[in-house]
Amino acid sequence: MSKTIHEALRWASSFLAERELEQPVAEWLLRHYLQVDRSKLLMMLHDPIAEEVVGRLKEDLKRHASGIPVQHLIGYEEFYGRRFIVNQDVLIPRPETEELVLEVGKMKEQLFGDERVTLVDVGTGSGAISVTLSLEDETLDVLAIDISEKALVVAKENAKNFAAKVSFLHGDLLEPLIEQGKKVEIVVSNPPYIPLTDAGELAVHVRDHEPHLALFGGEDGLVLYRRLIEQLPFVLKGQAIVALEVGVGQAEVIKEMLANAFPCAKTKISLDISGKERMVFAYGKMTRL
Ligand SMILES: C[S@@+](CC[C@H](N)C(=O)[O-])C[C@H]1O[C@@H](n2cnc3c(N)ncnc32)[C@H](O)[C@@H]1O
C-alpha cells in the first residue's frame, strides 16, 4: 500500500533528526515537489503520495545529508516574500538581510520622504537586497554592483523575473561609480565578513557550497568594510545613508570606522530579531565640515 504524505514526512523527520539536520527541510522539499503552500500541504497530510515522489524525497535528503543546501536542491530561497533563484554562484540570502532591507526602507522614508533618490547595493549576490528595495519603493533608482560576473547573471535573472528596474554593474566595490563620477544618496551592503581564520568552524553546507568570494572578508573579516568606507566619500551626496550588515562582534568597530570617516553624520547600531548587533548605519550630513 502506498504511503501517505504524513508517513513520508514522519520518515523524513527521523532521517533528518538522526543526522542532526533541520526538520523543516522535508516539508520544504515536499512543498516544492507538489507545488503547494504550507496550509495546502497540511490539508493533504492523509492523501497517498506517489512512489516516485517518495523516491525523489529519499534521494534529495541523502544529498542534503552530504552537505548540499536544500536551497540548491529546490533552486530558490524565499526573501521578503519572494522566491529568488539561487545556485552555487551566489550567497543564499539570509533572514537577517530582510531586516536590513526593512531598516533601509524606514530610514529612506525618514530622511528623504517621497523624494526620488539613488541607492546602490554593493556586493549584490542574488540581487536579494537591490531587487527587493526596487520593488518595495518606487522612489528609489537602484544600482547593484558585484565583482562576480557569475553572481550578476543570477541577480539579473531575479530582477527580470520580478520586472525590477535595477541597473547592474560589474566591478570592485564602488569603483564602477567612482569611474563614472556618479553620486548616490544611499549605499547598502552586506559584504563578505567571515574572518579567514574562522573557515574551519563553518558548517559544510556553507563552506563547501557557497562562494568563498561571498563569505570571507580577509584575515580579520573587516577588509571589505575598510576598503568600502575609504571609497564612500567619493560617491556619497551631502545628505546620505550608509547601511551595512555586519557579522556578530563587528558592529562597534565598524560604527567607529564610519564615525571617523563622517564626523558630522549620526551613526547607530541596530539589533536583529534575535537581539544580535547585525546592522550599522551612518546617516545625515556626510560632509567633513
Ligand atoms: C555576503 S554576499 C551578499 C550577497 C547579497 N547582497 C545578500 O545579502 O544576500 C557578498 C557579495 O559581495 C560580492 N563581493 C565580494 N567582494 C567584492 C568586491 N570587492 N566588490 C564587489 N562585490 C564583492 C560577492 O561576490 C557576493 O556576491
The ligand as an SDF file (V2000), in Angstrom:
LIG
                    3D

 27 29  0  0  0  0  0  0  0  0999 V2000
   27.7700   38.2020    1.7050 C   0  0  0  0  0  0  0  0  0  0  0  0
   27.4280   38.2050   -0.0340 S   0  0  0  0  0  0  0  0  0  0  0  0
   25.9470   39.1820   -0.0590 C   0  0  0  0  0  0  0  0  0  0  0  0
   25.0450   38.8770   -1.2050 C   0  0  0  0  0  0  0  0  0  0  0  0
   23.6910   39.5930   -1.1420 C   0  0  0  0  0  0  0  0  0  0  0  0
   23.8590   41.0270   -1.0990 N   0  0  0  0  0  0  0  0  0  0  0  0
   22.9170   39.1480    0.0720 C   0  0  0  0  0  0  0  0  0  0  0  0
   22.8400   39.9300    1.0430 O   0  0  0  0  0  0  0  0  0  0  0  0
   22.3730   38.0270    0.0710 O   0  0  0  0  0  0  0  0  0  0  0  0
   28.6860   39.3040   -0.5920 C   0  0  0  0  0  0  0  0  0  0  0  0
   28.7060   39.5980   -2.0800 C   0  0  0  0  0  0  0  0  0  0  0  0
   29.7600   40.5370   -2.3190 O   0  0  0  0  0  0  0  0  0  0  0  0
   30.4480   40.1980   -3.5170 C   0  0  0  0  0  0  0  0  0  0  0  0
   31.7990   40.7390   -3.4270 N   0  0  0  0  0  0  0  0  0  0  0  0
   32.8800   40.2370   -2.7980 C   0  0  0  0  0  0  0  0  0  0  0  0
   33.9480   41.0540   -2.9340 N   0  0  0  0  0  0  0  0  0  0  0  0
   33.5250   42.1000   -3.6780 C   0  0  0  0  0  0  0  0  0  0  0  0
   34.1570   43.2770   -4.1730 C   0  0  0  0  0  0  0  0  0  0  0  0
   35.4390   43.5510   -3.9020 N   0  0  0  0  0  0  0  0  0  0  0  0
   33.4230   44.1350   -4.9120 N   0  0  0  0  0  0  0  0  0  0  0  0
   32.1190   43.8800   -5.1850 C   0  0  0  0  0  0  0  0  0  0  0  0
   31.4620   42.7860   -4.7470 N   0  0  0  0  0  0  0  0  0  0  0  0
   32.1510   41.9060   -3.9960 C   0  0  0  0  0  0  0  0  0  0  0  0
   30.3880   38.6880   -3.5730 C   0  0  0  0  0  0  0  0  0  0  0  0
   30.5610   38.2260   -4.8950 O   0  0  0  0  0  0  0  0  0  0  0  0
   28.9830   38.4200   -3.0010 C   0  0  0  0  0  0  0  0  0  0  0  0
   28.0250   38.3780   -4.0280 O   0  0  0  0  0  0  0  0  0  0  0  0
  1  2  1  0
  2  3  1  0
  2 10  1  0
  3  4  1  0
  4  5  1  0
  5  6  1  0
  5  7  1  0
  7  8  2  0
  7  9  1  0
 10 11  1  0
 11 12  1  0
 11 26  1  0
 12 13  1  0
 13 14  1  0
 13 24  1  0
 14 15  1  0
 14 23  1  0
 15 16  2  0
 16 17  1  0
 17 18  1  0
 17 23  2  0
 18 19  1  0
 18 20  2  0
 20 21  1  0
 21 22  2  0
 22 23  1  0
 24 25  1  0
 24 26  1  0
 26 27  1  0
M  CHG  2   2   1   9  -1
M  END
$$$$
